[in-house]
């Protein structure tokens, strides 16, 4: 398994996990893709926040970004 770019199931969907954007071209064009940076941000959020972000990725290919100025939340 290439740990820089691999496929897995997340919330019943096939998703690709990539080290960074340079690996995006190795995934299918219509794939749901998470970068390592996005995963690190989502790991600090609640399950409901992760589900909302996942739905946004499925619908419009949204990206997860850390928002400056927002308070850090405790892990749940």
Order of alpha helices (4+ residues) and beta strands (2+ residues): beta-beta-beta-alpha-alpha
